[in-house]
């Protein structure tokens, strides 16, 4: 296996089996400033890593290396700065400044630099929202194009694909219904006389399978906008050895990631609101059973994020204190799901289920079997601990590349998952409801809960009294 040439398609590169950390087959030791151990690149200076990214007439970096380095390099150097250095080195090494170009040589080099630029634009399109990035890219191609007419066409294709991707991404971001945050404690009054405007989930969608599929739609839509670099940018610290400011201190480019966490929180509160809302115990129990079925179907689909949000919503105190309501619920199914998402042993059960889904996804024949939507806050936590647990640089100032291979493995797997096309038909009505239905704040939930089943002890009684006066204006 060691000496086999690797040809990896961009998707296989991200999957755990295709992601190969064997970036070189040389044994221990140093090669051009790169330090290897057991044939794996473990550390190097930033300069050596940049040099290793640069194609020549007879060298092209491995796909796994390109992804890992482009992902992690932004902790040390801004993307526009990196591209500028790559271009300058190419100009120098290929003598692209010479009055007369060596055409034969550049025809060997041309396709390789174009390939590198293409991979960069495809995997990290958000980097190219900057004018400077596009300028470097065009400059590079203008220099090699005189040697081969085809390079112009290549450049136009590359720029067209990039523009289209960026347009889709920004259009998609606008297209996502703006999530309404907790608005409506006033709705509590609705328990006494229901206004006609208040709809509830069962009137919009009474079939748990359909709702689970629509939740999966929302999840995949939101995931599709998260750039791999956001995982790194979320944890940018000042680089201690650099002494300079970190590249992204001014603006953390993590808006899609944050929007996705907001969606999770909204779904928790929506579930709790829908359960605490109905005036009758029987209806509340019915809503709980409905959500248990939705959660179960999310589990079957591989949508662990919605599953976890639904379970979290049901476990919020205002919901879990409704003893009389819960006594009417067949809870066996709920306990099975809760067991799946039990945090014990660092979420051992969930991680096992996730690995099962990931495996199914690799061998899948249909898009439906490919779906893996991880419990997102845990993924972020894992990446956070990986980041906190090891230094970005070693004491000698070298970049700790071993750490970034692990990071790339986790982020790369996620990228594979987020590229799955949703196989379910979209129901705009349900999706609109999920994003815009009014939800209670925590206070509103408690009040609604006490109005449903009266307080059990003095602490609850006092809280009820104060909430009635602040929210309903009653004494």
N, C-alpha and C positions, 0 to 999 in steps of 0.2 A: 504493500500500500504506500509506503513512504515515498518511493521515487515516482509514483504515478503523476502524470501531468494532471492539473485540475482544470476542468472546464465546468464552471458553475453558472447556472442561469441566475438571474437576479433573485428569483424567488427561492431557489434551493439554497442559496447562500445564507439566507436568514434562518432556515429551519435548523433545529438542533443537530440533525444528522448531517446537514450540508455545511453547517458553519464549522470550518476547520481552523482551529487555532494553530495548526502546523504551518507556520508561515515560512518555514525554511527547513530544508532537510540537513543543513550542516549541523555537525555536533556542537559541543560546548564551544564557547569562545566568542571572539569578536570579529565582526565583519563590517567594515565601513562605519565604525562607531555604533553598530547594533550589537547588543549582547544577547546571546542565545543560551538556552539551557534545554537539554534533551530535544534539540531541534525546534524549540519554541522561542519566539522573540519575547524577551522578558523586559528589557529596558534599553533606553538609548537617549541621547541628547535630542532636543527638539530639532536641531539642524539635521541630524542624521535621519530622523523620522521623515522630515520634509523631503530630503534627498531620496529616500526610499519610495516616496510617492510618485516621483517624477519618471515618466516613461522615457526610454531612449530608443534608438533604432532596433536594439535587440532585447529590450527588457520591458516588461509590463507588470505592475504590482498586482498581487492577488486580490481578488474581489473582497475577501474577508478583511484583508489589510486596509483596503481603501475605505470600507465602511467604518471599521474600528477607528482609524485615524481621523477621518472627517468628523465622526461623531465626537471624539474626545478632544481633538486639537483645540476646539473652541474654549477649552478651559485655560489655554495658554496664549492663544493668538486669535484675533478676530478673523472670520472667514475671508473678508476682503483683503486683509493683510496676507493671509495664507495664499490666496490665489495670486496675489501680486508677486509673492516670492517664487511660487511655482513657475509663473510665466517668465520672470526674469532669469531664473536658472535655465529654463528651456532655451531662451533666446541666446544665453551665453553658451550652453553646451552644444546647441545645434548651429551656432554661428548665424542666427537669423538676422543679425545686423549687417552681415557682409554685403557689399555692393552686388556681388554676384553669388547667388545661392547655389549650394550643391544639391541640384534637383533630385538626383537618384537617392541621396541620403534622406532628404526631407520627405520623399514619397514613402520611405520606410517608417519615418517618425510620425508623419501626419495622422494616419488612421489611429495611432495609439493615443496621441494627445486628444484627438477628437473623442475617442472612446472614454477617456478619463473625464473630460468635461461633460459628456453625455451622462455618465453615471452620477456625477456630482449633481447635475440639474434634476435628474430623476429622483434621487434619494433625498436630497435636501433642497427642494425647490424654494423654500422660504428664504434661503441665503441670497437668492437672486432677486429679491424685492429691492435690493440696493442697486442704484445706478452704477456704482463703482465696479460691482461684480460683472455686470453686463459689459462694461467698457473693457475690462481685462480680457474677457472672453472674445469680444470682437477683435481686439487688437491682435490677439494670438492668431486668430484665423486669417486675418488680413495679411499677416506675415507669411503664412505657409501657402495661402491660396494661389499665388502666382505659379507655384510648381504643379498644381493640379486643379483644373476647373471644377472637378467634382466637390472640392472642399467648400465652395460657395454654397452649393446646394445643401450639403451636409449642415452648414451653419444655419441656413434658413429653416431647415427641418427642426434642428435643435431648438432654435429660438421660438418657432411656432409651437412646438410641443410644450415648451416651458411656459409661454404666455397662456396657452390653453389651460395648463395645469393650475397656474396661479389664478387665472380668472375663475375656474371652477371652484378653487378653494375659497376665494374671497366671496364669490357669489353664494357658495354654500354657507359660509359664515353668516351672511346677511339673511339667507333663506331660513336659517334655523329660527323658529319662533322664539322671540325673546322670552325667556323664562320669567313668569311673574313670580316675584318673591312673596313671602307670606303677607297677605293683604288684609285678611278678612276676619278679624276677631269679632267684628260686628255680626258675622253670620250666626253667632251663637244664639242671637235673638230668634233666629229662624226656627229653633226647636219649638217655640211656642206658637208662632204662626208662619208656616213655610211660605216664603215669597215664591212666585211662579218661576223666577229666573234661576233659582238654584237647581242645577241638575246634579245627579249623582252618577257615579261611574256605571252602575248597573243599567241606567237608562241609556247610556252611550254605547256600552258594550257588555253584553251579559254572558258572552262565551269566553271562558278562561283561556282557551287555545288561541283565539283571535287576539286577546289582549297581550298574551305572552309574545306573539309574533310581532305585534305593533311596537311593543317595548324593545324588541330586538332590532327593529327598524331604527328607532330613535338612537339606540346605543351605537349601531354601526355607522349611522350618519354622523354622530358626534365624534366617534373615534377616527373617522376618515380624515378629520381636519388636524389631528394632532401630529406635529412633525416630530421625528425621532429626536431631534436636537433639544426639544423642550424638556426631555428628561434630564439632560445634562445641565441645561440653563437654569433649571429649577434649583440646582444646588451649587451654583457658582459661588465660590468664596474668593477672597483675595488670594492670589497665588503667593504663598509666603516667601518663596525664594526670588520672586520676580521684583518685589519691592514696588512694582507699579500697580496702578488700580487694575482690578479685574476688568475684562473686556465688557462684561454685560452689566456692570453695576448700575448704569444709568437706567436701562430698561430691561427688565427680565422678559424675554420673549416667550412667555408661557401662557398666553391668554386662552388657548384652546384647551390646554390641560386644566386650567382653573375652571373654565366653563363646564367641563365634563364632571368635575367634582361637585359643582353647584347642582348639576342635573341629578346626581345621586342623592344629594340632600333633599332636593325637592321631592323626589319619588318617595323617600322615607316619610316625609311630612304629608304627602298626598294620601298615602296608604292610611296613616294614622287619622287624618281628617275624615276620610271616607268611613272609617270604622266608628269614630266618635260621633259622627253627625246624626245618624237616624235616631228618632225619639224612642222607637220601640226596640226592646231587647231582641226580639226575634229577628228583626231586620239587621241589627248589628251583627248578630251571629251569622246571618246569611252572608254579609259582606266579608267577614273573617274567612268563612269557608271558601268563598269565591277567590279571595287573594291567596289562600293556601293552594288552591288548584292552579292559579296563575304561576305561583312560585315553582310549583312542581313541574309545570310545563317549561318554565325558563331553565330549570335544571336539565331537563331532557334535551332542550335545544343546545345547551352549552353557554347560555347567557347567565354567567355567574354574577355579573354586576347588578342586574335587575333583581335577581334572586336575593342577593344580600341586602339590597335596599328594602325589599318587601319584608324580609325577616326583621330587619332593624326597625322598620316602622311598626311592626306588630309587637316588638319588644319595648317600645317606648313606654315609660311608666303610665301615662294617661290611658294607654290601651291595655297594658297588662294588668292594671288594677280593676278592670271591669269583670270581677269574678262571676257575677250572675250571667253576664253575656257569655263568657268562656265556658260556663257549665253547659251551655246549649250547643257547643261546638264539638264536632268529632275531631279530637286533637291528635289522634295517632299519626296522621299524615304530617301534621305540623312538626311533631317531635322528630320524625325522621329527617325532615329538611333542616331543622335546627341542629341536629346532630352532624349533618353534612358540613355545616358552616361553623361548627364549634371551634372557638379560638384555641382550645387546648393543644399543647404540643406544637405551638407555632402554626396553627391551622392545619394540622396533619391531615385530617379527613378531606378538607377542601383541596389541599395540594395534590392528594392522591387522585381525586376526581378531575382536577385540572389536567394532570398528566395523562389521564385516560382520554379526556377530550382532545388534548393536543395530539395524542397518538392517533385517535380516530381521524383527526383533521388531516394528518399526513397521508393516510391511506384512502382518503375520501373519494367517492365517485361523483357525489353531487355537492352543490354549494351548501345544501342544508347540513350535510355531515361535516362540512369544513368549519362551521361556526365555533369559535372559541372567544368568548368575551370575558376576560379575567376580572376578578374582584379588584377594581382599579386602585383603591387606596392601599391595598396590601402590596400590589405591584410597586407603587411609588415608595412605600415603606421599605420594601426589599432593596430597591435601588438606592434609597437614602442611606440605609445601613451599609450597603456595599461601599458607598461613597465616603461615609464617615469612618468606616472601619479600616480603610487603608489610605495611605498618603498618595497624593497625585504625583509627587516627586520623591525620589530616593535621596538619602543624605548627600550623595555626590552631585545632586542637581539633575540627574537623569529623570526622564519621564517613566513612571511606573507602568509599563505597557501591559504587564500581566493583569493588573486591575482593569484596564480598559477593554481587554479581551472578554473578561467576564461581564462587564457592563454591556458590551456590544452584543453578547450572547442573549442577555435578558431583553434588551431593547429590540434586537433583531427578530426575536421570536414574536414579540408584540406586533412588529410591523407586518409580519406575515399574516397575523390574525386580523389586523385592521383592514387588510386589502380584500377581504371576502365580500363578494356581492351579496346583498340581502336577497334570499330566494323568495321572500313572502311578498304578496301584493300589499301595497300601501293603502291604509284607510285614513285619508286626511282628517276626517272628522274626529277619529279617536286620537290621532297624534296631536291635533290642535287641543283637544281636551286635556291630554297629559301635560301639555306645556302651559296651559292658561287657566285651568280650573283653580278657583280660589283655594288657598290652604291656610290653616290656622298657624299662628305663631305657637310657641310652646305654652304661653299663658292661655291662649285660646283653646288649645287642646285640653289643658287641665280643666278649664271652666266647662267645656262641653262634656268632659268625662264626669265631673261632679254633678252636672245637670242630669246625666243619664243614670248614674248610680251614686247615691248620696255618699258624702264623706264617711269614713269608717272611724276616724279618731280626731282628737282635738286639733292636731297639726293640719290635717286636711280641712277641717271645718273653718279654721282661721284663714287658710289660704283661699278657700271658696268664697268666704265673705269678702276678702279684700279684692279678689278678681271680679266679683259681682259689682262691686262699687266702681272699680277702675274701668272695666270693659262695658258693663251694661248700665252703669250709672244708677244702680239700685242699692239701697241700704238693707 
